[in-house]
Amino acid sequence: MKNMYGKQVRGIERSTFVLDAKRAILREWRGVKVPGHVQEVFDFVKALG
């Protein structure tokens, strides 16, 4: 929930998940802010091999 113009409204929480071939979660990011996030995810996936 968040406040918008003095009213309580449901907000959106951006999240990113990286899964393996068996659909197990390898890493998750919650409450994502867009600037720099793509690079962070790319670096994580690249480090996997």
CHARMM internal coordinates of N, CA and C (Angstrom, degrees):
IC EDIT
DIST 1 N 1 CA 1.4501
DIST 1 CA 1 C 1.5299
ANGL 1 N 1 CA 1 C 109.02
DIST 1 C 2 N 1.3295
ANGL 1 CA 1 C 2 N 114.99
DIHE 1 N 1 CA 1 C 2 N 145.21
DIST 2 N 2 CA 1.4530
ANGL 1 C 2 N 2 CA 120.48
DIHE 1 CA 1 C 2 N 2 CA 175.94
DIST 2 CA 2 C 1.5154
ANGL 2 N 2 CA 2 C 109.05
DIHE 1 C 2 N 2 CA 2 C -145.22
DIST 2 C 3 N 1.3018
ANGL 2 CA 2 C 3 N 116.72
DIHE 2 N 2 CA 2 C 3 N 166.04
DIST 3 N 3 CA 1.4568
ANGL 2 C 3 N 3 CA 121.54
DIHE 2 CA 2 C 3 N 3 CA 179.11
DIST 3 CA 3 C 1.5119
ANGL 3 N 3 CA 3 C 110.39
DIHE 2 C 3 N 3 CA 3 C -97.06
DIST 3 C 4 N 1.3314
ANGL 3 CA 3 C 4 N 115.73
DIHE 3 N 3 CA 3 C 4 N 130.69
DIST 4 N 4 CA 1.4589
ANGL 3 C 4 N 4 CA 121.01
DIHE 3 CA 3 C 4 N 4 CA 175.96
DIST 4 CA 4 C 1.5256
ANGL 4 N 4 CA 4 C 107.51
DIHE 3 C 4 N 4 CA 4 C -135.45
DIST 4 C 5 N 1.3056
ANGL 4 CA 4 C 5 N 115.97
DIHE 4 N 4 CA 4 C 5 N 115.46
DIST 5 N 5 CA 1.4575
ANGL 4 C 5 N 5 CA 122.05
DIHE 4 CA 4 C 5 N 5 CA -178.35
DIST 5 CA 5 C 1.5278
ANGL 5 N 5 CA 5 C 111.54
DIHE 4 C 5 N 5 CA 5 C 54.75
DIST 5 C 6 N 1.3334
ANGL 5 CA 5 C 6 N 115.67
DIHE 5 N 5 CA 5 C 6 N 38.24
DIST 6 N 6 CA 1.4596
ANGL 5 C 6 N 6 CA 120.64
DIHE 5 CA 5 C 6 N 6 CA 176.70
DIST 6 CA 6 C 1.5182
ANGL 6 N 6 CA 6 C 115.25
DIHE 5 C 6 N 6 CA 6 C 82.57
DIST 6 C 7 N 1.3341
ANGL 6 CA 6 C 7 N 118.04
DIHE 6 N 6 CA 6 C 7 N 1.51
DIST 7 N 7 CA 1.4611
ANGL 6 C 7 N 7 CA 121.67
DIHE 6 CA 6 C 7 N 7 CA 179.59
DIST 7 CA 7 C 1.5190
ANGL 7 N 7 CA 7 C 110.03
DIHE 6 C 7 N 7 CA 7 C -112.73
DIST 7 C 8 N 1.3344
ANGL 7 CA 7 C 8 N 116.76
DIHE 7 N 7 CA 7 C 8 N 146.79
DIST 8 N 8 CA 1.4623
ANGL 7 C 8 N 8 CA 121.55
DIHE 7 CA 7 C 8 N 8 CA 174.84
DIST 8 CA 8 C 1.5273
ANGL 8 N 8 CA 8 C 108.54
DIHE 7 C 8 N 8 CA 8 C -80.56
DIST 8 C 9 N 1.3174
ANGL 8 CA 8 C 9 N 116.79
DIHE 8 N 8 CA 8 C 9 N 123.53
DIST 9 N 9 CA 1.4745
ANGL 8 C 9 N 9 CA 121.85
DIHE 8 CA 8 C 9 N 9 CA 178.45
DIST 9 CA 9 C 1.5180
ANGL 9 N 9 CA 9 C 108.99
DIHE 8 C 9 N 9 CA 9 C -133.19
DIST 9 C 10 N 1.3130
ANGL 9 CA 9 C 10 N 116.00
DIHE 9 N 9 CA 9 C 10 N 158.68
DIST 10 N 10 CA 1.4635
ANGL 9 C 10 N 10 CA 120.26
DIHE 9 CA 9 C 10 N 10 CA 175.55
DIST 10 CA 10 C 1.5199
ANGL 10 N 10 CA 10 C 108.46
DIHE 9 C 10 N 10 CA 10 C -79.30
DIST 10 C 11 N 1.3157
ANGL 10 CA 10 C 11 N 115.41
DIHE 10 N 10 CA 10 C 11 N 131.60
DIST 11 N 11 CA 1.4525
ANGL 10 C 11 N 11 CA 120.51
DIHE 10 CA 10 C 11 N 11 CA 178.19
DIST 11 CA 11 C 1.5195
ANGL 11 N 11 CA 11 C 110.00
DIHE 10 C 11 N 11 CA 11 C -100.26
DIST 11 C 12 N 1.3035
ANGL 11 CA 11 C 12 N 115.04
DIHE 11 N 11 CA 11 C 12 N 174.82
DIST 12 N 12 CA 1.4553
ANGL 11 C 12 N 12 CA 121.54
DIHE 11 CA 11 C 12 N 12 CA 177.91
DIST 12 CA 12 C 1.5210
ANGL 12 N 12 CA 12 C 108.22
DIHE 11 C 12 N 12 CA 12 C -105.81
DIST 12 C 13 N 1.3177
ANGL 12 CA 12 C 13 N 116.86
DIHE 12 N 12 CA 12 C 13 N 132.73
DIST 13 N 13 CA 1.4546
ANGL 12 C 13 N 13 CA 120.97
DIHE 12 CA 12 C 13 N 13 CA 174.05
DIST 13 CA 13 C 1.5158
ANGL 13 N 13 CA 13 C 107.35
DIHE 12 C 13 N 13 CA 13 C -108.24
DIST 13 C 14 N 1.3245
ANGL 13 CA 13 C 14 N 115.94
DIHE 13 N 13 CA 13 C 14 N 116.17
DIST 14 N 14 CA 1.4662
ANGL 13 C 14 N 14 CA 119.55
DIHE 13 CA 13 C 14 N 14 CA 178.16
DIST 14 CA 14 C 1.5143
ANGL 14 N 14 CA 14 C 108.87
DIHE 13 C 14 N 14 CA 14 C -79.47
DIST 14 C 15 N 1.3229
ANGL 14 CA 14 C 15 N 114.70
DIHE 14 N 14 CA 14 C 15 N 134.98
DIST 15 N 15 CA 1.4610
ANGL 14 C 15 N 15 CA 121.07
DIHE 14 CA 14 C 15 N 15 CA 179.69
DIST 15 CA 15 C 1.5209
ANGL 15 N 15 CA 15 C 109.40
DIHE 14 C 15 N 15 CA 15 C -137.99
DIST 15 C 16 N 1.3315
ANGL 15 CA 15 C 16 N 115.65
DIHE 15 N 15 CA 15 C 16 N 151.44
DIST 16 N 16 CA 1.4569
ANGL 15 C 16 N 16 CA 122.00
DIHE 15 CA 15 C 16 N 16 CA 176.52
DIST 16 CA 16 C 1.5205
ANGL 16 N 16 CA 16 C 107.73
DIHE 15 C 16 N 16 CA 16 C -130.86
DIST 16 C 17 N 1.3307
ANGL 16 CA 16 C 17 N 115.90
DIHE 16 N 16 CA 16 C 17 N 139.55
DIST 17 N 17 CA 1.4542
ANGL 16 C 17 N 17 CA 121.96
DIHE 16 CA 16 C 17 N 17 CA 178.97
DIST 17 CA 17 C 1.5165
ANGL 17 N 17 CA 17 C 109.18
DIHE 16 C 17 N 17 CA 17 C -129.60
DIST 17 C 18 N 1.3294
ANGL 17 CA 17 C 18 N 116.89
DIHE 17 N 17 CA 17 C 18 N 140.80
DIST 18 N 18 CA 1.4619
ANGL 17 C 18 N 18 CA 122.37
DIHE 17 CA 17 C 18 N 18 CA 172.22
DIST 18 CA 18 C 1.5198
ANGL 18 N 18 CA 18 C 105.91
DIHE 17 C 18 N 18 CA 18 C -113.21
DIST 18 C 19 N 1.3349
ANGL 18 CA 18 C 19 N 115.17
DIHE 18 N 18 CA 18 C 19 N 124.54
DIST 19 N 19 CA 1.4607
ANGL 18 C 19 N 19 CA 122.11
DIHE 18 CA 18 C 19 N 19 CA -177.67
DIST 19 CA 19 C 1.5218
ANGL 19 N 19 CA 19 C 110.49
DIHE 18 C 19 N 19 CA 19 C -112.70
DIST 19 C 20 N 1.3336
ANGL 19 CA 19 C 20 N 115.88
DIHE 19 N 19 CA 19 C 20 N 153.84
DIST 20 N 20 CA 1.4608
ANGL 19 C 20 N 20 CA 118.95
DIHE 19 CA 19 C 20 N 20 CA 173.74
DIST 20 CA 20 C 1.5281
ANGL 20 N 20 CA 20 C 108.89
DIHE 19 C 20 N 20 CA 20 C -93.27
DIST 20 C 21 N 1.3224
ANGL 20 CA 20 C 21 N 117.36
DIHE 20 N 20 CA 20 C 21 N -175.40
DIST 21 N 21 CA 1.4640
ANGL 20 C 21 N 21 CA 122.05
DIHE 20 CA 20 C 21 N 21 CA -176.33
DIST 21 CA 21 C 1.5315
ANGL 21 N 21 CA 21 C 112.36
DIHE 20 C 21 N 21 CA 21 C -63.16
DIST 21 C 22 N 1.3240
ANGL 21 CA 21 C 22 N 116.78
DIHE 21 N 21 CA 21 C 22 N -24.63
DIST 22 N 22 CA 1.4687
ANGL 21 C 22 N 22 CA 120.62
DIHE 21 CA 21 C 22 N 22 CA 179.09
DIST 22 CA 22 C 1.5228
ANGL 22 N 22 CA 22 C 111.87
DIHE 21 C 22 N 22 CA 22 C -94.74
DIST 22 C 23 N 1.3210
ANGL 22 CA 22 C 23 N 116.02
DIHE 22 N 22 CA 22 C 23 N 11.95
DIST 23 N 23 CA 1.4598
ANGL 22 C 23 N 23 CA 124.40
DIHE 22 CA 22 C 23 N 23 CA 178.61
DIST 23 CA 23 C 1.5268
ANGL 23 N 23 CA 23 C 114.08
DIHE 22 C 23 N 23 CA 23 C 65.93
DIST 23 C 24 N 1.3108
ANGL 23 CA 23 C 24 N 116.25
DIHE 23 N 23 CA 23 C 24 N 25.37
DIST 24 N 24 CA 1.4616
ANGL 23 C 24 N 24 CA 120.69
DIHE 23 CA 23 C 24 N 24 CA 173.25
DIST 24 CA 24 C 1.5288
ANGL 24 N 24 CA 24 C 107.90
DIHE 23 C 24 N 24 CA 24 C -85.88
DIST 24 C 25 N 1.3122
ANGL 24 CA 24 C 25 N 116.80
DIHE 24 N 24 CA 24 C 25 N 141.93
DIST 25 N 25 CA 1.4604
ANGL 24 C 25 N 25 CA 120.91
DIHE 24 CA 24 C 25 N 25 CA -179.29
DIST 25 CA 25 C 1.5250
ANGL 25 N 25 CA 25 C 109.53
DIHE 24 C 25 N 25 CA 25 C -76.22
DIST 25 C 26 N 1.3339
ANGL 25 CA 25 C 26 N 115.26
DIHE 25 N 25 CA 25 C 26 N 121.78
DIST 26 N 26 CA 1.4551
ANGL 25 C 26 N 26 CA 121.29
DIHE 25 CA 25 C 26 N 26 CA 177.12
DIST 26 CA 26 C 1.5223
ANGL 26 N 26 CA 26 C 111.27
DIHE 25 C 26 N 26 CA 26 C -90.82
DIST 26 C 27 N 1.3147
ANGL 26 CA 26 C 27 N 116.15
DIHE 26 N 26 CA 26 C 27 N -33.57
DIST 27 N 27 CA 1.4670
ANGL 26 C 27 N 27 CA 121.26
DIHE 26 CA 26 C 27 N 27 CA -178.24
DIST 27 CA 27 C 1.5156
ANGL 27 N 27 CA 27 C 108.21
DIHE 26 C 27 N 27 CA 27 C -159.67
DIST 27 C 28 N 1.3212
ANGL 27 CA 27 C 28 N 116.13
DIHE 27 N 27 CA 27 C 28 N 145.63
DIST 28 N 28 CA 1.4612
ANGL 27 C 28 N 28 CA 120.45
DIHE 27 CA 27 C 28 N 28 CA 174.70
DIST 28 CA 28 C 1.5166
ANGL 28 N 28 CA 28 C 109.73
DIHE 27 C 28 N 28 CA 28 C -136.25
DIST 28 C 29 N 1.2967
ANGL 28 CA 28 C 29 N 114.98
DIHE 28 N 28 CA 28 C 29 N 146.39
DIST 29 N 29 CA 1.4493
ANGL 28 C 29 N 29 CA 122.96
DIHE 28 CA 28 C 29 N 29 CA 174.95
DIST 29 CA 29 C 1.5184
ANGL 29 N 29 CA 29 C 106.32
DIHE 28 C 29 N 29 CA 29 C -123.60
DIST 29 C 30 N 1.3172
ANGL 29 CA 29 C 30 N 117.63
DIHE 29 N 29 CA 29 C 30 N 125.90
DIST 30 N 30 CA 1.4672
ANGL 29 C 30 N 30 CA 123.19
DIHE 29 CA 29 C 30 N 30 CA 178.75
DIST 30 CA 30 C 1.5272
ANGL 30 N 30 CA 30 C 108.87
DIHE 29 C 30 N 30 CA 30 C -114.08
DIST 30 C 31 N 1.3084
ANGL 30 CA 30 C 31 N 115.39
DIHE 30 N 30 CA 30 C 31 N 151.16
DIST 31 N 31 CA 1.4652
ANGL 30 C 31 N 31 CA 119.56
DIHE 30 CA 30 C 31 N 31 CA 178.87
DIST 31 CA 31 C 1.5127
ANGL 31 N 31 CA 31 C 112.23
DIHE 30 C 31 N 31 CA 31 C 61.70
DIST 31 C 32 N 1.3188
ANGL 31 CA 31 C 32 N 116.17
DIHE 31 N 31 CA 31 C 32 N 43.30
DIST 32 N 32 CA 1.4640
ANGL 31 C 32 N 32 CA 123.50
DIHE 31 CA 31 C 32 N 32 CA -173.83
DIST 32 CA 32 C 1.5208
ANGL 32 N 32 CA 32 C 111.37
DIHE 31 C 32 N 32 CA 32 C -67.32
DIST 32 C 33 N 1.3183
ANGL 32 CA 32 C 33 N 114.75
DIHE 32 N 32 CA 32 C 33 N 136.19
DIST 33 N 33 CA 1.4582
ANGL 32 C 33 N 33 CA 122.40
DIHE 32 CA 32 C 33 N 33 CA 168.60
DIST 33 CA 33 C 1.5234
ANGL 33 N 33 CA 33 C 106.08
DIHE 32 C 33 N 33 CA 33 C -106.14
DIST 33 C 34 N 1.3155
ANGL 33 CA 33 C 34 N 117.59
DIHE 33 N 33 CA 33 C 34 N 132.62
DIST 34 N 34 CA 1.4592
ANGL 33 C 34 N 34 CA 122.53
DIHE 33 CA 33 C 34 N 34 CA -170.27
DIST 34 CA 34 C 1.5345
ANGL 34 N 34 CA 34 C 114.24
DIHE 33 C 34 N 34 CA 34 C -61.41
DIST 34 C 35 N 1.3408
ANGL 34 CA 34 C 35 N 120.15
DIHE 34 N 34 CA 34 C 35 N -47.36
DIST 35 N 35 CA 1.4721
ANGL 34 C 35 N 35 CA 118.46
DIHE 34 CA 34 C 35 N 35 CA -176.22
DIST 35 CA 35 C 1.5327
ANGL 35 N 35 CA 35 C 112.55
DIHE 34 C 35 N 35 CA 35 C -58.60
DIST 35 C 36 N 1.3218
ANGL 35 CA 35 C 36 N 116.16
DIHE 35 N 35 CA 35 C 36 N 121.30
DIST 36 N 36 CA 1.4539
ANGL 35 C 36 N 36 CA 122.29
DIHE 35 CA 35 C 36 N 36 CA 177.41
DIST 36 CA 36 C 1.5175
ANGL 36 N 36 CA 36 C 115.39
DIHE 35 C 36 N 36 CA 36 C 85.28
DIST 36 C 37 N 1.3224
ANGL 36 CA 36 C 37 N 117.31
DIHE 36 N 36 CA 36 C 37 N -10.84
DIST 37 N 37 CA 1.4636
ANGL 36 C 37 N 37 CA 119.92
DIHE 36 CA 36 C 37 N 37 CA -175.38
DIST 37 CA 37 C 1.5308
ANGL 37 N 37 CA 37 C 112.32
DIHE 36 C 37 N 37 CA 37 C -68.33
DIST 37 C 38 N 1.3006
ANGL 37 CA 37 C 38 N 117.37
DIHE 37 N 37 CA 37 C 38 N -41.93
DIST 38 N 38 CA 1.4697
ANGL 37 C 38 N 38 CA 120.42
DIHE 37 CA 37 C 38 N 38 CA -178.97
DIST 38 CA 38 C 1.5192
ANGL 38 N 38 CA 38 C 110.10
DIHE 37 C 38 N 38 CA 38 C -58.70
DIST 38 C 39 N 1.3133
ANGL 38 CA 38 C 39 N 116.93
DIHE 38 N 38 CA 38 C 39 N -43.60
DIST 39 N 39 CA 1.4622
ANGL 38 C 39 N 39 CA 120.48
DIHE 38 CA 38 C 39 N 39 CA -179.44
DIST 39 CA 39 C 1.5242
ANGL 39 N 39 CA 39 C 110.63
DIHE 38 C 39 N 39 CA 39 C -64.71
DIST 39 C 40 N 1.3240
ANGL 39 CA 39 C 40 N 117.69
DIHE 39 N 39 CA 39 C 40 N -39.74
DIST 40 N 40 CA 1.4647
ANGL 39 C 40 N 40 CA 121.31
DIHE 39 CA 39 C 40 N 40 CA 178.91
DIST 40 CA 40 C 1.5238
ANGL 40 N 40 CA 40 C 111.32
DIHE 39 C 40 N 40 CA 40 C -61.91
DIST 40 C 41 N 1.3302
ANGL 40 CA 40 C 41 N 116.57
DIHE 40 N 40 CA 40 C 41 N -44.16
DIST 41 N 41 CA 1.4635
ANGL 40 C 41 N 41 CA 120.82
DIHE 40 CA 40 C 41 N 41 CA 178.93
DIST 41 CA 41 C 1.5310
ANGL 41 N 41 CA 41 C 109.92
DIHE 40 C 41 N 41 CA 41 C -66.84
DIST 41 C 42 N 1.3184
ANGL 41 CA 41 C 42 N 117.01
DIHE 41 N 41 CA 41 C 42 N -43.94
DIST 42 N 42 CA 1.4657
ANGL 41 C 42 N 42 CA 121.51
DIHE 41 CA 41 C 42 N 42 CA 179.11
DIST 42 CA 42 C 1.5237
ANGL 42 N 42 CA 42 C 110.53
DIHE 41 C 42 N 42 CA 42 C -58.51
DIST 42 C 43 N 1.3323
ANGL 42 CA 42 C 43 N 117.09
DIHE 42 N 42 CA 42 C 43 N -45.08
DIST 43 N 43 CA 1.4636
ANGL 42 C 43 N 43 CA 120.85
DIHE 42 CA 42 C 43 N 43 CA -179.59
DIST 43 CA 43 C 1.5281
ANGL 43 N 43 CA 43 C 110.72
DIHE 42 C 43 N 43 CA 43 C -63.08
DIST 43 C 44 N 1.3223
ANGL 43 CA 43 C 44 N 117.77
DIHE 43 N 43 CA 43 C 44 N -38.75
DIST 44 N 44 CA 1.4683
ANGL 43 C 44 N 44 CA 121.17
DIHE 43 CA 43 C 44 N 44 CA 178.50
DIST 44 CA 44 C 1.5257
ANGL 44 N 44 CA 44 C 110.60
DIHE 43 C 44 N 44 CA 44 C -64.01
DIST 44 C 45 N 1.3227
ANGL 44 CA 44 C 45 N 116.98
DIHE 44 N 44 CA 44 C 45 N -47.82
DIST 45 N 45 CA 1.4650
ANGL 44 C 45 N 45 CA 121.48
DIHE 44 CA 44 C 45 N 45 CA -178.44
DIST 45 CA 45 C 1.5362
ANGL 45 N 45 CA 45 C 110.46
DIHE 44 C 45 N 45 CA 45 C -65.01
DIST 45 C 46 N 1.3214
ANGL 45 CA 45 C 46 N 115.66
DIHE 45 N 45 CA 45 C 46 N -40.53
DIST 46 N 46 CA 1.4715
ANGL 45 C 46 N 46 CA 120.38
DIHE 45 CA 45 C 46 N 46 CA 178.72
DIST 46 CA 46 C 1.5377
ANGL 46 N 46 CA 46 C 110.88
DIHE 45 C 46 N 46 CA 46 C -61.76
DIST 46 C 47 N 1.3275
ANGL 46 CA 46 C 47 N 117.34
DIHE 46 N 46 CA 46 C 47 N -37.95
DIST 47 N 47 CA 1.4590
ANGL 46 C 47 N 47 CA 121.76
DIHE 46 CA 46 C 47 N 47 CA -179.26
DIST 47 CA 47 C 1.5260
ANGL 47 N 47 CA 47 C 112.48
DIHE 46 C 47 N 47 CA 47 C -70.48
DIST 47 C 48 N 1.3302
ANGL 47 CA 47 C 48 N 117.10
DIHE 47 N 47 CA 47 C 48 N -18.09
DIST 48 N 48 CA 1.4616
ANGL 47 C 48 N 48 CA 120.42
DIHE 47 CA 47 C 48 N 48 CA 178.32
DIST 48 CA 48 C 1.5339
ANGL 48 N 48 CA 48 C 111.98
DIHE 47 C 48 N 48 CA 48 C -67.73
DIST 48 C 49 N 1.3249
ANGL 48 CA 48 C 49 N 114.69
DIHE 48 N 48 CA 48 C 49 N -25.32
DIST 49 N 49 CA 1.4580
ANGL 48 C 49 N 49 CA 117.31
DIHE 48 CA 48 C 49 N 49 CA 176.93
DIST 49 CA 49 C 1.4296
ANGL 49 N 49 CA 49 C 111.64
DIHE 48 C 49 N 49 CA 49 C 119.17
END
COOR INIT
IC SEED 1 N 1 CA 1 C
IC BUILD
